[in-house]
Amino acid sequence: MVISKIWRVVLQKNAVSWKVFLLNLSQHVIGQHIMVERLFMGLVTGGHVLLEGVPGLAKTLAMRTLAELLALEYKRIQFTPDLLPSDLIGTLVYNPKSGNFDTKKGPVFTNLVLADEINRAPAKVQSALLEAMQEHQVTIGETSYALPAPFLVVATQNPIEQEGTYPLPEAQVDRFMMKVVVGYPDKEQEKEIVRRYSQSGTQVIKAVLSLRQVEKLRHLVESIYLDEKILEYITGIVFATRNPREYGLDANLFALGASPRASLCLAALSRAQAFLAGRAFVLPDDVRMVTPDVLRHRILPSYEAESEGVESKDLVQRVLEHVPVP
């Protein structure tokens, strides 16, 4: 009880900064409340985000606004079939004057990376991001270079147009903490979008959150209490995707379950969800709210499931229905 009271006081001291940040981001990215919250959660947990949605849903605008509100360096990389790994991470360039090879760093050397339409580049290009996303470093030649901190990758992909696209490798997909499905705004929100962005002139965006404040928020999120029963619930959800029969699920519908990284992501995002709710502890509802974003890209339905029209999102829902809630 004492710890909870102390945490609540600390939260109140820092609440103004992150609430102003979320408010500003929501005002510029209209009608995408879930995407805005998930980007913030990725920021305070250090997790990369995969955004799936049709073009024109403000995914690029959200990233650019996020960078400006934090005064961070931001790079947008357009993934295309002719892109090379060196176009991302950099390469060694021969210097005829010195007779040596100089290192030319690629656009991945920044704080926020927008990998636009990531599934339009072949696997070798997508794989060039693996080391950067996991180890926060890039190896060029025989030398490894640390990436700036914080480092966050947000990738987008179009779920409809599949011509000229390449499926993301499992190792690549698993490195995204969450996959967020971005939908259309409602009618009133779309009217506000037209009203605001049909006016001439650019909107000035000022930074409202410093790197020091972001680090404080990260420590706050990490300090949120995760009870042993909640931990059992989290691991139970992930284990149910690997051992469906133990939880009364049809194992024939699951071709691949979630990795241990899913448990880590689920715990971190549950803490972030509790943080947004102003609590010093995680509830089962927090876990359930973030589970679809953590698991939808980590569960692979079997051919039998596909023949029955069962998608990964349906399997996630079945898992939540069968795992006992503490």
SULSUL-V78690 format. One record per residue. N is the residue number from 1. RES is the residue in three letters. OMEGA is omega in whole degrees, 0 to 359 (none if undefined). NEAR is the number of other C-alpha atoms within 10 Angstrom. Layout:
N_RES_OMEGA_NEAR, N_RES_OMEGA_NEAR
This chain:
1_MET_180_6, 2_VAL_179_7, 3_ILE_180_10, 4_SER_180_14, 5_LYS_179_11, 6_ILE_181_11, 7_TRP_181_19, 8_ARG_178_16, 9_VAL_179_12, 10_VAL_180_12, 11_LEU_181_18, 12_GLN_180_11, 13_LYS_183_10, 14_ASN_186_15, 15_ALA_184_17, 16_VAL_185_10, 17_SER_184_16, 18_TRP_177_17, 19_LYS_176_12, 20_VAL_178_13, 21_PHE_180_19, 22_LEU_180_18, 23_LEU_179_12, 24_ASN_180_18, 25_LEU_179_25, 26_SER_180_19, 27_GLN_179_13, 28_HIS_178_19, 29_VAL_189_22, 30_ILE_173_18, 31_GLY_181_22, 32_GLN_184_22, 33_HIS_182_15, 34_ILE_179_14, 35_MET_180_21, 36_VAL_180_21, 37_GLU_182_17, 38_ARG_176_22, 39_LEU_177_25, 40_PHE_180_20, 41_MET_175_25, 42_GLY_180_22, 43_LEU_185_23, 44_VAL_176_22, 45_THR_180_21, 46_GLY_183_18, 47_GLY_180_24, 48_HIS_188_23, 49_VAL_174_27, 50_LEU_181_24, 51_LEU_179_23, 52_GLU_180_20, 53_GLY_179_19, 54_VAL_180_18, 55_PRO_174_14, 56_GLY_182_9, 57_LEU_173_18, 58_ALA_179_19, 59_LYS_179_23, 60_THR_178_19, 61_LEU_181_14, 62_ALA_180_20, 63_MET_180_23, 64_ARG_179_19, 65_THR_178_20, 66_LEU_180_26, 67_ALA_182_19, 68_GLU_179_19, 69_LEU_180_19, 70_LEU_184_18, 71_ALA_179_17, 72_LEU_177_19, 73_GLU_187_15, 74_TYR_178_20, 75_LYS_175_19, 76_ARG_181_17, 77_ILE_179_17, 78_GLN_181_13, 79_PHE_180_23, 80_THR_182_17, 81_PRO_182_15, 82_ASP_180_9, 83_LEU_179_17, 84_LEU_178_17, 85_PRO_180_18, 86_SER_177_16, 87_ASP_179_16, 88_LEU_190_20, 89_ILE_182_21, 90_GLY_184_20, 91_THR_175_18, 92_LEU_182_14, 93_VAL_181_11, 94_TYR_178_12, 95_ASN_183_11, 96_PRO_181_8, 97_LYS_182_6, 98_SER_183_8, 99_GLY_181_8, 100_ASN_175_11, 101_PHE_178_13, 102_ASP_180_12, 103_THR_175_15, 104_LYS_183_13, 105_LYS_181_17, 106_GLY_183_16, 107_PRO_180_16, 108_VAL_178_27, 109_PHE_180_24, 110_THR_180_18, 111_ASN_182_18, 112_LEU_180_25, 113_VAL_172_23, 114_LEU_177_24, 115_ALA_187_23, 116_ASP_182_20, 117_GLU_186_19, 118_ILE_182_26, 119_ASN_175_25, 120_ARG_178_24, 121_ALA_181_22, 122_PRO_187_22, 123_ALA_183_17, 124_LYS_177_12, 125_VAL_177_23, 126_GLN_181_24, 127_SER_179_15, 128_ALA_179_20, 129_LEU_187_21, 130_LEU_181_18, 131_GLU_181_14, 132_ALA_184_21, 133_MET_184_19, 134_GLN_185_13, 135_GLU_182_10, 136_HIS_175_18, 137_GLN_180_20, 138_VAL_178_23, 139_THR_177_15, 140_ILE_187_17, 141_GLY_178_11, 142_GLU_184_5, 143_THR_176_8, 144_SER_182_10, 145_TYR_179_13, 146_ALA_178_12, 147_LEU_180_17, 148_PRO_176_15, 149_ALA_357_14, 150_PRO_179_16, 151_PHE_183_22, 152_LEU_176_23, 153_VAL_173_24, 154_VAL_182_23, 155_ALA_177_24, 156_THR_172_24, 157_GLN_181_21, 158_ASN_183_17, 159_PRO_186_13, 160_ILE_186_10, 161_GLU_183_9, 162_GLN_180_12, 163_GLU_180_7, 164_GLY_179_11, 165_THR_180_17, 166_TYR_179_15, 167_PRO_179_14, 168_LEU_176_17, 169_PRO_181_14, 170_GLU_179_11, 171_ALA_179_11, 172_GLN_182_17, 173_VAL_184_18, 174_ASP_180_20, 175_ARG_173_21, 176_PHE_181_25, 177_MET_181_26, 178_MET_173_30, 179_LYS_185_24, 180_VAL_176_22, 181_VAL_184_17, 182_VAL_181_18, 183_GLY_179_14, 184_TYR_171_14, 185_PRO_177_15, 186_ASP_188_10, 187_LYS_181_10, 188_GLU_179_9, 189_GLN_180_14, 190_GLU_175_14, 191_LYS_179_11, 192_GLU_177_13, 193_ILE_180_17, 194_VAL_181_10, 195_ARG_186_10, 196_ARG_188_13, 197_TYR_173_12, 198_SER_177_9, 199_GLN_180_8, 200_SER_179_7, 201_GLY_179_7, 202_THR_179_7, 203_GLN_179_9, 204_VAL_180_6, 205_ILE_180_16, 206_LYS_179_12, 207_ALA_181_15, 208_VAL_182_16, 209_LEU_181_16, 210_SER_178_14, 211_LEU_179_13, 212_ARG_178_9, 213_GLN_177_15, 214_VAL_178_17, 215_GLU_177_15, 216_LYS_180_14, 217_LEU_178_22, 218_ARG_179_17, 219_HIS_178_13, 220_LEU_180_19, 221_VAL_180_25, 222_GLU_182_17, 223_SER_181_14, 224_ILE_187_20, 225_TYR_178_17, 226_LEU_183_17, 227_ASP_180_12, 228_GLU_179_9, 229_LYS_177_12, 230_ILE_177_21, 231_LEU_177_18, 232_GLU_179_13, 233_TYR_181_20, 234_ILE_181_24, 235_THR_177_16, 236_GLY_179_21, 237_ILE_181_29, 238_VAL_180_27, 239_PHE_179_20, 240_ALA_178_23, 241_THR_180_26, 242_ARG_182_18, 243_ASN_187_16, 244_PRO_184_20, 245_ARG_181_12, 246_GLU_182_13, 247_TYR_177_18, 248_GLY_180_13, 249_LEU_179_19, 250_ASP_183_14, 251_ALA_181_16, 252_ASN_181_13, 253_LEU_184_21, 254_PHE_176_21, 255_ALA_181_15, 256_LEU_178_13, 257_GLY_183_19, 258_ALA_181_21, 259_SER_175_16, 260_PRO_177_12, 261_ARG_178_16, 262_ALA_179_24, 263_SER_178_21, 264_LEU_180_15, 265_CYS_181_24, 266_LEU_178_28, 267_ALA_181_23, 268_ALA_182_24, 269_LEU_176_29, 270_SER_175_29, 271_ARG_180_28, 272_ALA_178_30, 273_GLN_177_24, 274_ALA_178_20, 275_PHE_179_23, 276_LEU_179_17, 277_ALA_178_12, 278_GLY_181_14, 279_ARG_179_18, 280_ALA_182_22, 281_PHE_183_21, 282_VAL_175_23, 283_LEU_176_19, 284_PRO_179_15, 285_ASP_177_13, 286_ASP_180_22, 287_VAL_183_24, 288_ARG_182_18, 289_MET_184_13, 290_VAL_183_21, 291_THR_179_26, 292_PRO_181_23, 293_ASP_181_23, 294_VAL_189_27, 295_LEU_189_28, 296_ARG_180_21, 297_HIS_181_20, 298_ARG_179_28, 299_ILE_179_22, 300_LEU_178_21, 301_PRO_178_22, 302_SER_176_18, 303_TYR_178_14, 304_GLU_179_13, 305_ALA_180_19, 306_GLU_179_13, 307_SER_178_11, 308_GLU_180_10, 309_GLY_180_10, 310_VAL_180_15, 311_GLU_181_17, 312_SER_179_21, 313_LYS_178_16, 314_ASP_178_15, 315_LEU_177_23, 316_VAL_180_22, 317_GLN_179_14, 318_ARG_178_16, 319_VAL_180_22, 320_LEU_180_19, 321_GLU_186_13, 322_HIS_180_16, 323_VAL_182_19, 324_PRO_179_12, 325_VAL_181_16, 326_PRO_none_10
